[in-house]
Amino acid sequence: MAKLDAEHFPHLPELTYTDYDCTSRDGTTLSLRAWRRRSSGDQILPIVYLLHGGGWSYGGHQTESSMIHSFALQLGCVTVTIEYRLAPEHAFPTPFYDAYDGLLWVRPPSLQ
């Protein structure tokens, strides 16, 4: 688990994120990223689980970055994204299953 902050995102000093790994149903390691306000410390916060656009075929953690950052800042929640496997290398329903497996991992107490 890696925790990055203003050193890596100097334009977002009020946000911090932590990377997590979870395991999909077929044993593949998937990357999740959880953004939160730095001032929230270790508070338990509501979670928004955001799947990036791209029709299961492109995108990643930064695809919806402005929305991710806005949710964390404006709503005061933890905003979580997942790097699900993409088509065409991984046929449907693999990306969908990855997204769902990440959601199952996100439910408390995983991020607390």
Biopython code that builds the backbone (N, CA, C, O; Angstrom):
import numpy as np
from Bio.PDB.StructureBuilder import StructureBuilder

atoms = [
    (1, "MET", "N", (0.843, -1.154, 0.000)),
    (1, "MET", "CA", (0.000, 0.000, 0.000)),
    (1, "MET", "C", (0.901, 1.234, 0.000)),
    (1, "MET", "O", (1.777, 1.362, 0.856)),
    (2, "ALA", "N", (0.691, 2.140, -0.954)),
    (2, "ALA", "CA", (1.493, 3.349, -1.057)),
    (2, "ALA", "C", (0.632, 4.563, -0.756)),
    (2, "ALA", "O", (-0.500, 4.651, -1.231)),
    (3, "LYS", "N", (1.146, 5.485, 0.016)),
    (3, "LYS", "CA", (0.417, 6.705, 0.313)),
    (3, "LYS", "C", (1.183, 7.870, -0.300)),
    (3, "LYS", "O", (2.344, 8.104, 0.035)),
    (4, "LEU", "N", (0.539, 8.588, -1.186)),
    (4, "LEU", "CA", (1.156, 9.727, -1.851)),
    (4, "LEU", "C", (0.400, 10.980, -1.463)),
    (4, "LEU", "O", (-0.771, 10.916, -1.088)),
    (5, "ASP", "N", (1.074, 12.131, -1.552)),
    (5, "ASP", "CA", (0.432, 13.359, -1.131)),
    (5, "ASP", "C", (0.896, 14.530, -1.980)),
    (5, "ASP", "O", (1.209, 14.358, -3.158)),
    (6, "ALA", "N", (0.943, 15.719, -1.392)),
    (6, "ALA", "CA", (1.236, 16.942, -2.132)),
    (6, "ALA", "C", (2.565, 16.888, -2.871)),
    (6, "ALA", "O", (2.730, 17.568, -3.884)),
    (7, "GLU", "N", (3.498, 16.110, -2.396)),
    (7, "GLU", "CA", (4.788, 15.976, -3.085)),
    (7, "GLU", "C", (4.578, 15.467, -4.512)),
    (7, "GLU", "O", (5.278, 15.890, -5.432)),
    (8, "HIS", "N", (3.616, 14.561, -4.696)),
    (8, "HIS", "CA", (3.355, 13.978, -6.006)),
    (8, "HIS", "C", (2.275, 14.725, -6.778)),
    (8, "HIS", "O", (2.217, 14.622, -8.004)),
    (9, "PHE", "N", (1.424, 15.471, -6.093)),
    (9, "PHE", "CA", (0.355, 16.237, -6.710)),
    (9, "PHE", "C", (0.370, 17.652, -6.136)),
    (9, "PHE", "O", (-0.524, 18.008, -5.368)),
    (10, "PRO", "N", (1.370, 18.471, -6.495)),
    (10, "PRO", "CA", (1.505, 19.792, -5.878)),
    (10, "PRO", "C", (0.315, 20.704, -6.159)),
    (10, "PRO", "O", (0.084, 21.656, -5.413)),
    (11, "HIS", "N", (-0.448, 20.431, -7.226)),
    (11, "HIS", "CA", (-1.607, 21.253, -7.544)),
    (11, "HIS", "C", (-2.832, 20.875, -6.708)),
    (11, "HIS", "O", (-3.858, 21.549, -6.792)),
    (12, "LEU", "N", (-2.746, 19.812, -5.904)),
    (12, "LEU", "CA", (-3.844, 19.359, -5.050)),
    (12, "LEU", "C", (-3.357, 19.137, -3.615)),
    (12, "LEU", "O", (-3.476, 18.031, -3.087)),
    (13, "PRO", "N", (-2.814, 20.172, -2.988)),
    (13, "PRO", "CA", (-2.238, 19.958, -1.653)),
    (13, "PRO", "C", (-3.269, 19.568, -0.597)),
    (13, "PRO", "O", (-2.910, 19.014, 0.442)),
    (14, "GLU", "N", (-4.549, 19.854, -0.854)),
    (14, "GLU", "CA", (-5.574, 19.527, 0.142)),
    (14, "GLU", "C", (-6.064, 18.088, 0.044)),
    (14, "GLU", "O", (-6.864, 17.651, 0.872)),
    (15, "LEU", "N", (-5.587, 17.332, -0.974)),
    (15, "LEU", "CA", (-5.986, 15.937, -1.155)),
    (15, "LEU", "C", (-4.808, 14.993, -0.948)),
    (15, "LEU", "O", (-3.648, 15.360, -1.140)),
    (16, "THR", "N", (-5.131, 13.796, -0.561)),
    (16, "THR", "CA", (-4.146, 12.726, -0.469)),
    (16, "THR", "C", (-4.809, 11.453, -0.978)),
    (16, "THR", "O", (-6.033, 11.330, -0.945)),
    (17, "TYR", "N", (-4.008, 10.517, -1.445)),
    (17, "TYR", "CA", (-4.596, 9.242, -1.830)),
    (17, "TYR", "C", (-3.738, 8.089, -1.360)),
    (17, "TYR", "O", (-2.543, 8.229, -1.103)),
    (18, "THR", "N", (-4.388, 6.949, -1.257)),
    (18, "THR", "CA", (-3.721, 5.721, -0.871)),
    (18, "THR", "C", (-4.059, 4.660, -1.900)),
    (18, "THR", "O", (-5.218, 4.525, -2.292)),
    (19, "ASP", "N", (-3.067, 3.909, -2.342)),
    (19, "ASP", "CA", (-3.282, 2.795, -3.259)),
    (19, "ASP", "C", (-3.435, 1.507, -2.465)),
    (19, "ASP", "O", (-2.719, 1.274, -1.491)),
    (20, "TYR", "N", (-4.370, 0.683, -2.889)),
    (20, "TYR", "CA", (-4.620, -0.618, -2.269)),
    (20, "TYR", "C", (-4.642, -1.684, -3.356)),
    (20, "TYR", "O", (-4.874, -1.379, -4.526)),
    (21, "ASP", "N", (-4.408, -2.899, -2.981)),
    (21, "ASP", "CA", (-4.561, -4.042, -3.879)),
    (21, "ASP", "C", (-5.685, -4.906, -3.352)),
    (21, "ASP", "O", (-5.827, -5.100, -2.145)),
    (22, "CYS", "N", (-6.493, -5.430, -4.283)),
    (22, "CYS", "CA", (-7.493, -6.425, -3.919)),
    (22, "CYS", "C", (-7.376, -7.568, -4.914)),
    (22, "CYS", "O", (-6.754, -7.426, -5.967)),
    (23, "THR", "N", (-7.960, -8.671, -4.584)),
    (23, "THR", "CA", (-7.872, -9.855, -5.437)),
    (23, "THR", "C", (-9.217, -10.107, -6.093)),
    (23, "THR", "O", (-10.255, -10.126, -5.432)),
    (24, "SER", "N", (-9.181, -10.302, -7.413)),
    (24, "SER", "CA", (-10.409, -10.594, -8.156)),
    (24, "SER", "C", (-10.806, -12.049, -7.941)),
    (24, "SER", "O", (-10.066, -12.825, -7.336)),
    (25, "ARG", "N", (-11.965, -12.402, -8.437)),
    (25, "ARG", "CA", (-12.490, -13.765, -8.270)),
    (25, "ARG", "C", (-11.604, -14.812, -8.923)),
    (25, "ARG", "O", (-11.642, -15.981, -8.539)),
    (26, "ASP", "N", (-10.782, -14.396, -9.933)),
    (26, "ASP", "CA", (-9.896, -15.381, -10.573)),
    (26, "ASP", "C", (-8.464, -15.299, -10.051)),
    (26, "ASP", "O", (-7.564, -15.929, -10.606)),
    (27, "GLY", "N", (-8.250, -14.517, -8.975)),
    (27, "GLY", "CA", (-6.939, -14.443, -8.342)),
    (27, "GLY", "C", (-6.042, -13.331, -8.840)),
    (27, "GLY", "O", (-4.918, -13.192, -8.357)),
    (28, "THR", "N", (-6.504, -12.533, -9.793)),
    (28, "THR", "CA", (-5.715, -11.420, -10.315)),
    (28, "THR", "C", (-5.699, -10.279, -9.300)),
    (28, "THR", "O", (-6.719, -9.985, -8.677)),
    (29, "THR", "N", (-4.545, -9.640, -9.136)),
    (29, "THR", "CA", (-4.426, -8.489, -8.252)),
    (29, "THR", "C", (-4.881, -7.244, -8.991)),
    (29, "THR", "O", (-4.403, -6.952, -10.088)),
    (30, "LEU", "N", (-5.804, -6.514, -8.388)),
    (30, "LEU", "CA", (-6.344, -5.287, -8.961)),
    (30, "LEU", "C", (-5.944, -4.108, -8.085)),
    (30, "LEU", "O", (-5.833, -4.241, -6.867)),
    (31, "SER", "N", (-5.730, -2.959, -8.708)),
    (31, "SER", "CA", (-5.326, -1.756, -7.993)),
    (31, "SER", "C", (-6.530, -0.851, -7.748)),
    (31, "SER", "O", (-7.297, -0.551, -8.663)),
    (32, "LEU", "N", (-6.680, -0.425, -6.503)),
    (32, "LEU", "CA", (-7.692, 0.560, -6.133)),
    (32, "LEU", "C", (-6.981, 1.791, -5.601)),
    (32, "LEU", "O", (-5.915, 1.689, -4.994)),
    (33, "ARG", "N", (-7.577, 2.960, -5.831)),
    (33, "ARG", "CA", (-7.017, 4.209, -5.315)),
    (33, "ARG", "C", (-8.114, 4.942, -4.560)),
    (33, "ARG", "O", (-9.210, 5.131, -5.088)),
    (34, "ALA", "N", (-7.832, 5.354, -3.335)),
    (34, "ALA", "CA", (-8.794, 6.052, -2.487)),
    (34, "ALA", "C", (-8.314, 7.468, -2.207)),
    (34, "ALA", "O", (-7.279, 7.669, -1.572)),
    (35, "TRP", "N", (-9.084, 8.459, -2.692)),
    (35, "TRP", "CA", (-8.779, 9.877, -2.487)),
    (35, "TRP", "C", (-9.593, 10.413, -1.322)),
    (35, "TRP", "O", (-10.750, 10.033, -1.139)),
    (36, "ARG", "N", (-8.986, 11.301, -0.530)),
    (36, "ARG", "CA", (-9.695, 11.955, 0.569)),
    (36, "ARG", "C", (-9.042, 13.298, 0.862)),
    (36, "ARG", "O", (-7.906, 13.556, 0.464)),
    (37, "ARG", "N", (-9.789, 14.150, 1.570)),
    (37, "ARG", "CA", (-9.204, 15.412, 2.039)),
    (37, "ARG", "C", (-8.124, 15.097, 3.050)),
    (37, "ARG", "O", (-8.300, 14.240, 3.915)),
    (38, "ARG", "N", (-7.025, 15.783, 2.939)),
    (38, "ARG", "CA", (-5.941, 15.610, 3.907)),
    (38, "ARG", "C", (-6.427, 15.940, 5.317)),
    (38, "ARG", "O", (-6.030, 15.286, 6.282)),
    (39, "SER", "N", (-7.279, 16.946, 5.437)),
    (39, "SER", "CA", (-7.752, 17.380, 6.759)),
    (39, "SER", "C", (-8.671, 16.360, 7.433)),
    (39, "SER", "O", (-8.950, 16.479, 8.626)),
    (40, "SER", "N", (-9.148, 15.355, 6.680)),
    (40, "SER", "CA", (-10.044, 14.359, 7.276)),
    (40, "SER", "C", (-9.291, 13.329, 8.119)),
    (40, "SER", "O", (-9.896, 12.569, 8.875)),
    (41, "GLY", "N", (-7.966, 13.314, 7.980)),
    (41, "GLY", "CA", (-7.167, 12.383, 8.776)),
    (41, "GLY", "C", (-7.625, 10.951, 8.580)),
    (41, "GLY", "O", (-7.749, 10.477, 7.451)),
    (42, "ASP", "N", (-7.874, 10.270, 9.675)),
    (42, "ASP", "CA", (-8.328, 8.873, 9.621)),
    (42, "ASP", "C", (-9.813, 8.737, 9.934)),
    (42, "ASP", "O", (-10.269, 7.663, 10.324)),
    (43, "GLN", "N", (-10.569, 9.820, 9.765)),
    (43, "GLN", "CA", (-12.012, 9.762, 10.011)),
    (43, "GLN", "C", (-12.678, 8.725, 9.119)),
    (43, "GLN", "O", (-12.243, 8.492, 7.991)),
    (44, "ILE", "N", (-13.722, 8.111, 9.625)),
    (44, "ILE", "CA", (-14.547, 7.237, 8.803)),
    (44, "ILE", "C", (-15.489, 8.136, 8.008)),
    (44, "ILE", "O", (-16.246, 8.920, 8.580)),
    (45, "LEU", "N", (-15.434, 8.013, 6.691)),
    (45, "LEU", "CA", (-16.204, 8.879, 5.800)),
    (45, "LEU", "C", (-17.061, 8.052, 4.855)),
    (45, "LEU", "O", (-16.796, 6.867, 4.650)),
    (46, "PRO", "N", (-18.098, 8.674, 4.274)),
    (46, "PRO", "CA", (-18.847, 7.996, 3.216)),
    (46, "PRO", "C", (-17.919, 7.694, 2.045)),
    (46, "PRO", "O", (-16.915, 8.377, 1.844)),
    (47, "ILE", "N", (-18.262, 6.673, 1.283)),
    (47, "ILE", "CA", (-17.433, 6.250, 0.149)),
    (47, "ILE", "C", (-18.214, 6.400, -1.148)),
    (47, "ILE", "O", (-19.372, 5.994, -1.237)),
    (48, "VAL", "N", (-17.574, 6.984, -2.148)),
    (48, "VAL", "CA", (-18.099, 6.996, -3.516)),
    (48, "VAL", "C", (-17.178, 6.078, -4.315)),
    (48, "VAL", "O", (-15.973, 6.317, -4.398)),
    (49, "TYR", "N", (-17.751, 5.029, -4.900)),
    (49, "TYR", "CA", (-16.991, 4.078, -5.715)),
    (49, "TYR", "C", (-17.255, 4.443, -7.161)),
    (49, "TYR", "O", (-18.370, 4.280, -7.655)),
    (50, "LEU", "N", (-16.228, 4.938, -7.842)),
    (50, "LEU", "CA", (-16.386, 5.499, -9.183)),
    (50, "LEU", "C", (-15.713, 4.616, -10.227)),
    (50, "LEU", "O", (-14.518, 4.335, -10.141)),
    (51, "LEU", "N", (-16.489, 4.185, -11.206)),
    (51, "LEU", "CA", (-15.936, 3.448, -12.345)),
    (51, "LEU", "C", (-15.698, 4.439, -13.464)),
    (51, "LEU", "O", (-16.611, 5.158, -13.870)),
    (52, "HIS", "N", (-14.476, 4.480, -13.964)),
    (52, "HIS", "CA", (-14.157, 5.418, -15.031)),
    (52, "HIS", "C", (-14.887, 5.036, -16.312)),
    (52, "HIS", "O", (-15.246, 3.879, -16.529)),
    (53, "GLY", "N", (-15.093, 6.045, -17.152)),
    (53, "GLY", "CA", (-15.699, 5.813, -18.459)),
    (53, "GLY", "C", (-14.738, 5.082, -19.378)),
    (53, "GLY", "O", (-13.575, 4.876, -19.031)),
    (54, "GLY", "N", (-15.216, 4.693, -20.541)),
    (54, "GLY", "CA", (-14.351, 4.041, -21.518)),
    (54, "GLY", "C", (-14.931, 2.755, -22.060)),
    (54, "GLY", "O", (-14.260, 2.032, -22.797)),
    (55, "GLY", "N", (-16.184, 2.457, -21.700)),
    (55, "GLY", "CA", (-16.845, 1.285, -22.258)),
    (55, "GLY", "C", (-16.110, -0.020, -22.010)),
    (55, "GLY", "O", (-16.125, -0.911, -22.859)),
    (56, "TRP", "N", (-15.467, -0.142, -20.856)),
    (56, "TRP", "CA", (-14.720, -1.340, -20.453)),
    (56, "TRP", "C", (-13.482, -1.574, -21.313)),
    (56, "TRP", "O", (-12.862, -2.632, -21.210)),
    (57, "SER", "N", (-13.103, -0.602, -22.169)),
    (57, "SER", "CA", (-11.985, -0.850, -23.085)),
    (57, "SER", "C", (-10.822, 0.130, -22.953)),
    (57, "SER", "O", (-9.757, -0.131, -23.513)),
    (58, "TYR", "N", (-10.974, 1.231, -22.246)),
    (58, "TYR", "CA", (-9.839, 2.127, -21.999)),
    (58, "TYR", "C", (-10.112, 2.948, -20.749)),
    (58, "TYR", "O", (-11.244, 3.015, -20.270)),
    (59, "GLY", "N", (-9.066, 3.570, -20.230)),
    (59, "GLY", "CA", (-9.189, 4.423, -19.056)),
    (59, "GLY", "C", (-8.439, 3.862, -17.860)),
    (59, "GLY", "O", (-7.842, 2.786, -17.917)),
    (60, "GLY", "N", (-8.489, 4.622, -16.778)),
    (60, "GLY", "CA", (-7.799, 4.218, -15.563)),
    (60, "GLY", "C", (-8.064, 5.198, -14.437)),
    (60, "GLY", "O", (-9.013, 5.980, -14.495)),
    (61, "HIS", "N", (-7.224, 5.156, -13.415)),
    (61, "HIS", "CA", (-7.409, 5.985, -12.227)),
    (61, "HIS", "C", (-7.578, 7.474, -12.555)),
    (61, "HIS", "O", (-8.345, 8.164, -11.884)),
    (62, "GLN", "N", (-6.888, 7.966, -13.553)),
    (62, "GLN", "CA", (-6.916, 9.404, -13.834)),
    (62, "GLN", "C", (-7.943, 9.813, -14.884)),
    (62, "GLN", "O", (-8.074, 11.002, -15.175)),
    (63, "THR", "N", (-8.675, 8.861, -15.459)),
    (63, "THR", "CA", (-9.617, 9.184, -16.521)),
    (63, "THR", "C", (-10.656, 10.205, -16.081)),
    (63, "THR", "O", (-11.003, 11.102, -16.849)),
    (64, "GLU", "N", (-11.145, 10.083, -14.886)),
    (64, "GLU", "CA", (-12.179, 10.986, -14.366)),
    (64, "GLU", "C", (-11.607, 11.852, -13.241)),
    (64, "GLU", "O", (-12.296, 12.123, -12.258)),
    (65, "SER", "N", (-10.354, 12.286, -13.380)),
    (65, "SER", "CA", (-9.665, 12.929, -12.255)),
    (65, "SER", "C", (-10.392, 14.155, -11.717)),
    (65, "SER", "O", (-10.446, 14.331, -10.500)),
    (66, "SER", "N", (-10.952, 15.007, -12.568)),
    (66, "SER", "CA", (-11.618, 16.201, -12.036)),
    (66, "SER", "C", (-12.844, 15.821, -11.213)),
    (66, "SER", "O", (-13.114, 16.449, -10.189)),
    (67, "MET", "N", (-13.587, 14.810, -11.641)),
    (67, "MET", "CA", (-14.749, 14.360, -10.880)),
    (67, "MET", "C", (-14.310, 13.716, -9.564)),
    (67, "MET", "O", (-14.905, 13.963, -8.515)),
    (68, "ILE", "N", (-13.270, 12.896, -9.629)),
    (68, "ILE", "CA", (-12.752, 12.233, -8.433)),
    (68, "ILE", "C", (-12.336, 13.277, -7.398)),
    (68, "ILE", "O", (-12.718, 13.187, -6.231)),
    (69, "HIS", "N", (-11.564, 14.253, -7.823)),
    (69, "HIS", "CA", (-11.072, 15.286, -6.911)),
    (69, "HIS", "C", (-12.220, 16.136, -6.378)),
    (69, "HIS", "O", (-12.235, 16.487, -5.198)),
    (70, "SER", "N", (-13.183, 16.470, -7.238)),
    (70, "SER", "CA", (-14.338, 17.262, -6.799)),
    (70, "SER", "C", (-15.151, 16.528, -5.747)),
    (70, "SER", "O", (-15.546, 17.123, -4.744)),
    (71, "PHE", "N", (-15.405, 15.243, -5.961)),
    (71, "PHE", "CA", (-16.164, 14.474, -4.981)),
    (71, "PHE", "C", (-15.447, 14.489, -3.632)),
    (71, "PHE", "O", (-16.064, 14.747, -2.598)),
    (72, "ALA", "N", (-14.160, 14.216, -3.646)),
    (72, "ALA", "CA", (-13.410, 14.161, -2.384)),
    (72, "ALA", "C", (-13.410, 15.522, -1.686)),
    (72, "ALA", "O", (-13.557, 15.599, -0.466)),
    (73, "LEU", "N", (-13.244, 16.588, -2.460)),
    (73, "LEU", "CA", (-13.186, 17.921, -1.864)),
    (73, "LEU", "C", (-14.553, 18.459, -1.479)),
    (73, "LEU", "O", (-14.748, 18.916, -0.352)),
    (74, "GLN", "N", (-15.500, 18.408, -2.407)),
    (74, "GLN", "CA", (-16.801, 19.042, -2.199)),
    (74, "GLN", "C", (-17.744, 18.215, -1.329)),
    (74, "GLN", "O", (-18.507, 18.774, -0.540)),
    (75, "LEU", "N", (-17.700, 16.909, -1.463)),
    (75, "LEU", "CA", (-18.595, 16.053, -0.688)),
    (75, "LEU", "C", (-17.973, 15.596, 0.626)),
    (75, "LEU", "O", (-18.673, 15.132, 1.526)),
    (76, "GLY", "N", (-16.650, 15.730, 0.729)),
    (76, "GLY", "CA", (-15.982, 15.309, 1.954)),
    (76, "GLY", "C", (-16.015, 13.804, 2.150)),
    (76, "GLY", "O", (-16.092, 13.314, 3.277)),
    (77, "CYS", "N", (-15.956, 13.079, 1.049)),
    (77, "CYS", "CA", (-16.022, 11.617, 1.116)),
    (77, "CYS", "C", (-14.684, 11.017, 0.678)),
    (77, "CYS", "O", (-13.767, 11.728, 0.268)),
    (78, "VAL", "N", (-14.604, 9.720, 0.774)),
    (78, "VAL", "CA", (-13.494, 8.984, 0.179)),
    (78, "VAL", "C", (-13.970, 8.581, -1.214)),
    (78, "VAL", "O", (-15.021, 7.955, -1.351)),
    (79, "THR", "N", (-13.214, 8.931, -2.235)),
    (79, "THR", "CA", (-13.567, 8.564, -3.607)),
    (79, "THR", "C", (-12.617, 7.469, -4.060)),
    (79, "THR", "O", (-11.402, 7.663, -4.084)),
    (80, "VAL", "N", (-13.174, 6.319, -4.419)),
    (80, "VAL", "CA", (-12.376, 5.148, -4.758)),
    (80, "VAL", "C", (-12.534, 4.819, -6.232)),
    (80, "VAL", "O", (-13.648, 4.789, -6.755)),
    (81, "THR", "N", (-11.413, 4.571, -6.898)),
    (81, "THR", "CA", (-11.412, 4.106, -8.285)),
    (81, "THR", "C", (-10.691, 2.768, -8.353)),
    (81, "THR", "O", (-9.913, 2.418, -7.466)),
    (82, "ILE", "N", (-10.965, 2.029, -9.420)),
    (82, "ILE", "CA", (-10.325, 0.724, -9.607)),
    (82, "ILE", "C", (-9.746, 0.639, -11.013)),
    (82, "ILE", "O", (-10.331, 1.137, -11.975)),
    (83, "GLU", "N", (-8.601, 0.008, -11.111)),
    (83, "GLU", "CA", (-8.001, -0.293, -12.417)),
    (83, "GLU", "C", (-8.463, -1.681, -12.816)),
    (83, "GLU", "O", (-7.753, -2.667, -12.621)),
    (84, "TYR", "N", (-9.675, -1.746, -13.385)),
    (84, "TYR", "CA", (-10.166, -3.042, -13.844)),
    (84, "TYR", "C", (-9.504, -3.398, -15.177)),
    (84, "TYR", "O", (-9.051, -2.517, -15.908)),
    (85, "ARG", "N", (-9.455, -4.681, -15.481)),
    (85, "ARG", "CA", (-8.844, -5.128, -16.734)),
    (85, "ARG", "C", (-9.727, -4.711, -17.908)),
    (85, "ARG", "O", (-10.954, -4.707, -17.813)),
    (86, "LEU", "N", (-9.078, -4.365, -19.010)),
    (86, "LEU", "CA", (-9.770, -3.765, -20.149)),
    (86, "LEU", "C", (-9.864, -4.702, -21.347)),
    (86, "LEU", "O", (-9.006, -5.555, -21.570)),
    (87, "ALA", "N", (-10.946, -4.510, -22.112)),
    (87, "ALA", "CA", (-11.105, -5.187, -23.397)),
    (87, "ALA", "C", (-10.226, -4.460, -24.416)),
    (87, "ALA", "O", (-9.939, -3.281, -24.203)),
    (88, "PRO", "N", (-9.795, -5.065, -25.470)),
    (88, "PRO", "CA", (-10.139, -6.406, -25.931)),
    (88, "PRO", "C", (-9.265, -7.508, -25.325)),
    (88, "PRO", "O", (-9.527, -8.692, -25.537)),
    (89, "GLU", "N", (-8.219, -7.121, -24.567)),
    (89, "GLU", "CA", (-7.355, -8.147, -23.986)),
    (89, "GLU", "C", (-8.119, -9.041, -23.001)),
    (89, "GLU", "O", (-7.804, -10.219, -22.831)),
    (90, "HIS", "N", (-9.111, -8.456, -22.371)),
    (90, "HIS", "CA", (-9.909, -9.189, -21.385)),
    (90, "HIS", "C", (-11.375, -9.027, -21.775)),
    (90, "HIS", "O", (-11.979, -7.974, -21.567)),
    (91, "ALA", "N", (-11.931, -10.094, -22.344)),
    (91, "ALA", "CA", (-13.291, -10.047, -22.874)),
    (91, "ALA", "C", (-14.316, -9.836, -21.767)),
    (91, "ALA", "O", (-14.117, -10.244, -20.623)),
    (92, "PHE", "N", (-15.420, -9.188, -22.139)),
    (92, "PHE", "CA", (-16.541, -9.056, -21.225)),
    (92, "PHE", "C", (-17.034, -10.456, -20.858)),
    (92, "PHE", "O", (-17.137, -11.300, -21.748)),
    (93, "PRO", "N", (-17.332, -10.733, -19.637)),
    (93, "PRO", "CA", (-17.606, -9.840, -18.506)),
    (93, "PRO", "C", (-16.440, -9.620, -17.553)),
    (93, "PRO", "O", (-16.665, -9.156, -16.435)),
    (94, "THR", "N", (-15.201, -9.929, -17.941)),
    (94, "THR", "CA", (-14.067, -9.775, -17.012)),
    (94, "THR", "C", (-13.979, -8.374, -16.413)),
    (94, "THR", "O", (-13.859, -8.260, -15.193)),
    (95, "PRO", "N", (-14.033, -7.279, -17.220)),
    (95, "PRO", "CA", (-13.955, -5.943, -16.600)),
    (95, "PRO", "C", (-15.085, -5.691, -15.604)),
    (95, "PRO", "O", (-14.871, -5.094, -14.549)),
    (96, "PHE", "N", (-16.279, -6.147, -15.947)),
    (96, "PHE", "CA", (-17.425, -5.996, -15.047)),
    (96, "PHE", "C", (-17.198, -6.751, -13.738)),
    (96, "PHE", "O", (-17.451, -6.221, -12.656)),
    (97, "TYR", "N", (-16.727, -7.974, -13.841)),
    (97, "TYR", "CA", (-16.444, -8.760, -12.638)),
    (97, "TYR", "C", (-15.362, -8.094, -11.784)),
    (97, "TYR", "O", (-15.465, -8.059, -10.558)),
    (98, "ASP", "N", (-14.325, -7.567, -12.442)),
    (98, "ASP", "CA", (-13.279, -6.864, -11.690)),
    (98, "ASP", "C", (-13.875, -5.688, -10.919)),
    (98, "ASP", "O", (-13.579, -5.494, -9.740)),
    (99, "ALA", "N", (-14.716, -4.906, -11.594)),
    (99, "ALA", "CA", (-15.334, -3.746, -10.954)),
    (99, "ALA", "C", (-16.180, -4.182, -9.763)),
    (99, "ALA", "O", (-16.148, -3.549, -8.707)),
    (100, "TYR", "N", (-16.925, -5.247, -9.933)),
    (100, "TYR", "CA", (-17.774, -5.743, -8.840)),
    (100, "TYR", "C", (-16.929, -6.303, -7.692)),
    (100, "TYR", "O", (-17.242, -6.073, -6.524)),
    (101, "ASP", "N", (-15.873, -7.025, -8.015)),
    (101, "ASP", "CA", (-14.996, -7.567, -6.975)),
    (101, "ASP", "C", (-14.345, -6.438, -6.184)),
    (101, "ASP", "O", (-14.169, -6.554, -4.971)),
    (102, "GLY", "N", (-13.984, -5.338, -6.865)),
    (102, "GLY", "CA", (-13.448, -4.174, -6.167)),
    (102, "GLY", "C", (-14.472, -3.565, -5.230)),
    (102, "GLY", "O", (-14.144, -3.171, -4.111)),
    (103, "LEU", "N", (-15.714, -3.489, -5.689)),
    (103, "LEU", "CA", (-16.783, -2.960, -4.842)),
    (103, "LEU", "C", (-16.961, -3.807, -3.585)),
    (103, "LEU", "O", (-17.149, -3.276, -2.490)),
    (104, "LEU", "N", (-16.902, -5.108, -3.746)),
    (104, "LEU", "CA", (-17.014, -5.984, -2.575)),
    (104, "LEU", "C", (-15.869, -5.745, -1.594)),
    (104, "LEU", "O", (-16.065, -5.808, -0.380)),
    (105, "TRP", "N", (-14.669, -5.469, -2.121)),
    (105, "TRP", "CA", (-13.517, -5.209, -1.269)),
    (105, "TRP", "C", (-13.670, -3.871, -0.540)),
    (105, "TRP", "O", (-13.273, -3.743, 0.618)),
    (106, "VAL", "N", (-14.241, -2.887, -1.215)),
    (106, "VAL", "CA", (-14.352, -1.525, -0.658)),
    (106, "VAL", "C", (-15.288, -1.449, 0.532)),
    (106, "VAL", "O", (-15.099, -0.608, 1.411)),
    (107, "ARG", "N", (-16.278, -2.299, 0.576)),
    (107, "ARG", "CA", (-17.234, -2.182, 1.683)),
    (107, "ARG", "C", (-16.482, -2.272, 3.017)),
    (107, "ARG", "O", (-15.511, -3.018, 3.146)),
    (108, "PRO", "N", (-16.940, -1.515, 3.986)),
    (108, "PRO", "CA", (-16.234, -1.510, 5.274)),
    (108, "PRO", "C", (-16.071, -2.923, 5.811)),
    (108, "PRO", "O", (-16.932, -3.770, 5.574)),
    (109, "PRO", "N", (-14.989, -3.195, 6.527)),
    (109, "PRO", "CA", (-14.015, -2.256, 7.067)),
    (109, "PRO", "C", (-12.739, -2.122, 6.238)),
    (109, "PRO", "O", (-11.747, -1.626, 6.773)),
    (110, "SER", "N", (-12.697, -2.527, 4.982)),
    (110, "SER", "CA", (-11.465, -2.528, 4.186)),
    (110, "SER", "C", (-10.743, -1.191, 4.177)),
    (110, "SER", "O", (-9.522, -1.153, 4.335)),
    (111, "LEU", "N", (-11.472, -0.086, 3.996)),
    (111, "LEU", "CA", (-10.843, 1.227, 3.890)),
    (111, "LEU", "C", (-10.789, 1.982, 5.214)),
    (111, "LEU", "O", (-10.341, 3.128, 5.247)),
    (112, "GLN", "N", (-11.225, 1.379, 6.274)),
    (112, "GLN", "CA", (-11.264, 2.091, 7.554)),
    (112, "GLN", "C", (-9.963, 1.940, 8.308)),
    (112, "GLN", "O", (-9.821, 2.476, 9.407)),
]
sb = StructureBuilder()
sb.init_structure("model")
sb.init_model(0)
sb.init_chain("A")
sb.init_seg("    ")
for serial, (resi, resn, name, xyz) in enumerate(atoms, 1):
    if name == "N":
        sb.init_residue(resn, " ", resi, " ")
    sb.init_atom(name, np.array(xyz, "f"), 0.0, 1.0, " ", f" {name:<3s}", serial, name[0])
structure = sb.get_structure()
